[in-house]
């Protein structure tokens, strides 16, 4: 799935997760069996990741999704497209996996 940075303001979380990266980790790995360790854009391995807001380029649905991005890629104003597995896209809405 081709995606790009959404360039949106950092919207408020709709759930009780403490950050967007926590929201991504809890929804992508609901049994705490993993966590993000790399930027999905530049592929740099790092423990300092943001939950970056992205939009689909192929099959756009007017929704924003969360994906782990390093600080540099998350703050980039580039429209650079990058490929991710669609299963790695996490919706911004509250889910049953969010912090209780």
Secondary structure, DSSP 8 states (H G I E B T S, - for coil): -EEEE--------SSS-SSHHHHHHHHHSTTS-----B-TTT--B-S-EEEEEEEESTT--S--EEEEEEHHHHH------EE--GGG-EESS--TTS--
